[in-house]
Amino acid sequence: MAEIGQDIAQAKAILSKGGLVGIPTETVYGLAGNALNDRAVTSIFQVKNRPSFDPLIVHVADMNAAASFVQEIPEPAKRLADAFWPGPLTLLLKKKSNISDLVTSGLDTVAVRVPEHALTRQLLTNLNFPLAAPSANPFGYVSPTKAEHVEAQLGSRLEYILDGGACQVGLESTIISFAHDQPKVMRLGGLSVEAIEKVVGPVEIANHSSSKPAAPGMLKSHYAPKKSIVLKSDFDRSSIENINEIGALLYNQYDEYLPKRNQFLLSENSDLNEAAARLFLGLRTLDQHENINTIITDFVPNEGLGRAINDRIKRATAKS
């Protein structure tokens, strides 16, 4: 069992000796280790059971720290960082040699971001190294948005989890690359495409990858509960033998045919920001419901953070 608390000094001591710590961010909780320590980075992959071809995000305290690990920051990237750091924005940039190929899965780019959470920012300013930190959950499963989620999933393999309360955004960061100085969204996330385009103009959105992704979090099948989850449009209601075994994760209205106790609404007020913050909680809640064996879900309006929510729903329901 991992200890849960708010002791920055204890977290620093564990990280400094090459250990791993669960950390809060505004997006989801991260599984953090010293990004400059290959042993710590290897431990992250092992604890998550994450494939070595899926690169990690490096978390830093500020823009100056980010500049220490990348060859250059193109002008569009600077504008986005000025507008959204600290926040749910990750920049994919050409790396310097001080970042190990283990972190980047052999790619010549590194994903960097400045998280917006008081505890983790305080921790980062007290460290003399950056933190590699993917989401703190077994690979492919639902991302954690509370400290107790981390403890339930990885507590036996961690010493300490910094408790920063519930994550405010609830979706992983938006990742943007800058090949030829052209911004391209590699992963939809907690920063909307609309907000990005207000700063740098129109952007392209990359497709998912089934292997060797070009950035963290690009695999087609991901963010999935352990129970069967299917889109409402693909679900054959005539096959239901016991309606009490069916759960539903829906946007703003209950399914009239299913027991209300088996349903989780993302936002009764049709608020996409609230829906984003509750998405992983909803998946986790239904996954832990003892009577449910199948979860049906549906897409939300495809605008703002709805794009990222739909991205996660699409990948949660994807066939492996």
C-alpha positions in Angstrom: 0.0 0.0 0.0 1.4 3.4 -1.0 1.2 6.3 1.5 -1.0 9.1 0.4 -0.2 12.7 1.6 1.0 16.1 0.7 4.7 16.0 1.8 6.8 17.6 -1.0 10.0 16.7 0.8 9.1 13.0 1.0 8.2 12.9 -2.6 11.4 14.7 -3.6 13.5 12.2 -1.5 11.9 9.2 -3.2 12.3 10.7 -6.7 15.9 11.7 -6.0 16.9 8.2 -5.2 15.3 6.9 -8.4 11.9 5.9 -7.1 8.5 6.6 -8.5 5.7 8.8 -7.0 2.1 9.4 -8.0 1.6 13.1 -8.7 -1.5 15.2 -9.3 -1.9 17.5 -12.3 -4.9 19.4 -13.7 -5.4 16.7 -16.3 -5.0 13.2 -14.7 -2.6 11.8 -12.0 0.8 10.9 -13.3 3.3 8.1 -12.5 6.5 10.2 -12.1 10.1 9.4 -12.1 13.4 11.2 -12.8 13.4 11.7 -16.5 17.3 11.8 -16.5 17.6 8.5 -14.7 17.3 5.5 -17.0 16.6 3.2 -14.1 13.7 5.3 -13.0 12.4 5.6 -16.6 12.6 1.8 -17.1 10.6 1.4 -13.8 7.8 3.6 -15.2 7.4 1.3 -18.2 7.6 -1.8 -15.9 5.1 -0.6 -13.3 2.6 0.5 -16.0 3.3 -2.5 -18.2 3.6 0.1 -20.9 5.2 -1.0 -24.2 8.6 0.6 -24.7 7.6 2.0 -28.1 5.1 4.4 -26.5 7.0 7.5 -25.4 6.6 9.5 -22.2 5.8 13.1 -21.5 8.5 15.1 -19.6 7.1 17.6 -17.0 9.0 20.7 -16.2 8.6 23.8 -14.0 8.5 26.5 -16.6 9.5 27.6 -20.2 13.2 28.0 -19.2 13.4 24.5 -17.9 11.8 23.2 -21.1 14.4 25.0 -23.2 17.1 23.0 -21.4 15.9 19.8 -23.0 14.9 20.8 -26.6 17.0 22.0 -29.5 14.6 24.9 -30.2 11.1 26.2 -29.6 9.5 27.3 -32.8 7.6 30.6 -32.8 4.1 28.9 -32.9 5.2 26.8 -30.0 6.3 29.9 -28.0 3.0 31.5 -28.7 1.0 28.5 -27.5 3.3 28.1 -24.4 2.8 31.8 -23.5 -1.0 31.4 -23.8 -1.5 28.0 -22.1 1.4 27.2 -19.8 1.0 26.1 -17.1 -1.9 24.0 -18.4 -3.0 21.0 -20.4 -0.7 21.6 -23.4 2.2 19.4 -24.4 4.7 20.4 -27.0 6.5 17.8 -29.2 9.9 19.3 -30.0 13.3 18.1 -31.2 15.2 16.8 -28.2 18.6 17.5 -26.9 21.0 14.6 -26.1 20.4 15.0 -22.4 17.0 13.3 -22.8 17.4 9.6 -23.1 16.1 7.6 -26.0 14.3 5.5 -23.4 12.0 8.5 -22.6 11.3 9.2 -26.3 11.1 5.5 -27.4 13.9 6.2 -29.8 12.3 9.2 -31.4 14.2 12.4 -32.0 11.4 14.5 -30.4 10.5 14.8 -26.8 7.0 15.7 -25.4 7.3 18.5 -22.7 4.7 20.3 -20.7 4.3 22.6 -17.6 1.5 21.2 -15.5 -1.0 23.4 -13.7 -1.3 22.1 -10.2 0.1 23.9 -7.1 1.5 20.7 -5.4 3.3 19.4 -8.5 4.6 22.8 -9.5 6.0 23.2 -6.0 7.6 19.8 -6.4 9.1 20.6 -9.8 10.6 23.8 -8.6 12.3 21.9 -5.8 13.9 19.3 -8.1 17.0 19.7 -10.2 15.7 17.3 -12.8 12.5 17.0 -14.9 9.8 14.3 -14.3 8.8 11.7 -16.9 5.1 11.0 -16.0 2.6 9.1 -18.0 -0.9 8.6 -16.4 -0.7 6.5 -13.2 -2.6 3.5 -14.3 -1.9 0.1 -15.8 -1.4 0.6 -19.5 -4.6 0.8 -21.6 -6.9 1.2 -18.6 -8.9 4.2 -17.4 -6.7 7.1 -16.3 -6.9 8.1 -12.6 -8.4 11.5 -11.5 -8.0 11.0 -7.8 -5.2 9.9 -5.5 -7.2 6.9 -4.3 -7.5 5.7 -8.0 -3.7 5.6 -8.2 -3.5 3.7 -4.9 -6.1 1.2 -6.0 -4.3 0.4 -9.3 -0.6 0.8 -8.5 -0.4 1.3 -4.7 1.5 -2.0 -4.2 4.3 -0.8 -6.5 4.6 2.8 -5.2 6.0 4.3 -2.0 4.1 7.6 -2.1 1.2 9.4 -3.8 0.9 13.2 -3.6 -2.7 13.9 -2.9 -3.9 17.0 -4.9 -7.6 16.2 -4.8 -9.7 15.6 -7.9 -8.3 16.6 -11.2 -10.0 19.7 -12.6 -9.7 18.9 -16.3 -10.0 15.2 -16.3 -8.5 14.5 -19.7 -4.9 14.1 -20.7 -3.1 17.1 -22.2 -3.4 18.0 -25.9 -0.2 17.2 -27.7 1.0 19.4 -30.6 4.0 18.8 -32.9 5.8 21.4 -35.1 7.3 19.7 -38.1 8.3 22.5 -40.5 6.9 24.9 -37.9 3.4 23.8 -38.7 1.3 23.0 -35.6 -0.3 19.6 -35.7 -2.5 18.1 -33.0 -1.1 14.6 -32.3 -3.5 13.9 -29.4 -6.7 15.6 -28.6 -7.0 16.5 -24.9 -7.8 19.0 -22.2 -7.0 22.1 -24.4 -9.6 22.5 -27.2 -8.7 22.8 -30.8 -10.7 26.0 -31.0 -8.6 27.6 -28.3 -5.4 26.5 -30.1 -6.6 27.9 -33.4 -7.3 31.2 -31.9 -3.5 31.5 -31.2 -1.9 29.8 -34.2 -4.6 29.5 -36.8 -5.9 26.3 -38.4 -4.3 23.0 -37.3 -4.2 19.5 -38.7 -5.3 16.6 -36.5 -3.3 13.4 -36.7 -4.8 9.9 -36.9 -4.3 7.2 -34.2 -1.5 4.6 -34.6 -1.7 0.9 -34.1 2.0 0.6 -33.4 5.1 2.8 -33.1 3.2 6.1 -32.3 4.9 9.4 -33.1 3.8 10.9 -29.7 2.5 9.6 -26.3 -1.1 8.4 -26.1 -1.8 7.8 -29.9 -2.7 4.1 -29.8 -6.1 3.2 -31.3 -7.2 1.1 -28.4 -6.8 2.8 -25.0 -8.5 4.3 -21.9 -10.8 1.2 -21.7 -12.5 -0.4 -18.7 -12.1 -4.1 -18.0 -15.7 -4.8 -18.8 -17.1 -4.9 -22.3 -17.9 -1.4 -23.6 -19.8 -0.7 -26.8 -21.3 2.2 -28.6 -25.1 2.6 -28.1 -25.5 2.5 -31.9 -23.8 -0.9 -32.1 -25.6 -2.5 -29.2 -28.3 -5.1 -29.9 -31.0 -4.6 -27.3 -32.7 -7.8 -28.4 -29.8 -9.8 -27.1 -30.4 -8.6 -23.5 -31.2 -11.4 -21.1 -30.9 -9.5 -17.9 -31.3 -5.7 -18.1 -29.7 -5.3 -14.7 -26.4 -6.4 -16.2 -26.3 -3.5 -18.6 -24.8 -0.1 -17.6 -24.7 3.2 -19.5 -22.2 6.1 -19.7 -24.2 8.9 -21.3 -23.9 12.7 -21.8 -26.9 14.5 -20.4 -30.0 12.2 -20.5 -30.7 8.8 -19.0 -31.6 5.8 -21.2 -35.3 5.1 -20.4 -34.9 1.4 -20.9 -32.2 0.8 -18.4 -32.2 1.0 -14.6 -31.2 4.5 -13.5 -28.9 3.1 -10.8 -26.8 1.5 -13.6 -26.3 4.8 -15.4 -23.7 7.6 -15.1 -24.4 11.0 -16.7 -21.4 13.1 -17.6 -23.3 16.4 -17.3 -27.0 16.9 -16.6 -26.4 20.6 -17.5 -24.9 19.7 -20.9 -21.5 21.2 -19.9 -18.7 19.7 -21.9 -16.0 20.9 -19.4 -17.9 19.0 -16.6 -18.3 16.0 -18.9 -14.6 15.9 -19.5 -13.8 16.1 -15.8 -16.2 13.2 -15.1 -15.5 10.9 -18.1 -12.8 8.7 -16.4 -14.7 8.7 -13.1 -17.8 7.5 -14.9 -15.9 4.7 -16.7 -14.3 3.6 -13.4 -17.6 3.7 -11.5 -19.4 1.5 -14.0 -16.5 -0.8 -14.3 -16.6 -1.4 -10.5 -20.4 -1.9 -10.4 -20.7 -5.5 -9.3 -23.9 -6.3 -11.3 -22.8 -4.8 -14.6 -21.0 -6.8 -17.3 -21.6 -4.6 -20.4 -21.4 -0.8 -20.6 -23.0 1.1 -23.5 -22.0 4.6 -24.3 -22.5 7.3 -26.9 -20.7 10.4 -28.3 -21.1 13.9 -27.0 -21.3 17.1 -29.2 -18.1 17.2 -31.2 -17.0 20.7 -30.3 -14.7 22.1 -27.6 -13.6 19.4 -25.2 -16.2 17.2 -26.8 -13.7 16.3 -29.5 -11.3 14.9 -26.9 -14.1 13.1 -25.0 -15.3 11.5 -28.2 -11.7 10.5 -29.0 -11.4 8.7 -25.6 -14.8 7.0 -26.1 -13.8 5.9 -29.6 -10.6 4.3 -28.3 -12.3 2.8 -25.2 -14.7 1.0 -27.5 -12.1 0.1 -30.1 -11.3 -3.6 -30.7 -7.8 -4.6 -29.6 
